[in-house]
Amino acid sequence: MVLYGMGITQHHNGMHNVQMLSNLLLLCGNIGKPGAGICPIHSHSNVQGQRTVGITEKPELAPLDKLKELYAFEPPREKGLTTVEACKGVLDGSVKAFIGPSGNFRWRFPITT
């Protein structure tokens, strides 16, 4: 089992670092069995699970159809605002509400209508 923290992912080669750790585990047969696998350690809920363990860092490429099928709802398909855009929107009043289910504005669904 490999456990890693943000030092691996926030390095300028972060994506490659995680890919190499994953490849090492695959090469050694340590994926898909009890007591094995890759485990990002992070203080926020599923920040690294979604973004750095093989799904995607781009919400438009996430498995939205599968989420819709599994949970019987239509997930948002448009990109949210960036952190700076969200903050400016709060200040200028164009953002009426803010839902931030994860840390550091990683998933942002400001309500602007």
Protein Blocks (a to p, Z undefined) as FASTA:
>chain_A
ZZddfklmmpmklmmmmmmmmmmmmmnopghiehiacddddfbehklmmmmnopafcfkl
pcfklmmmmnopacdfbdcddfklmmmmmmnopambdcdfbghhlaccddfZZ
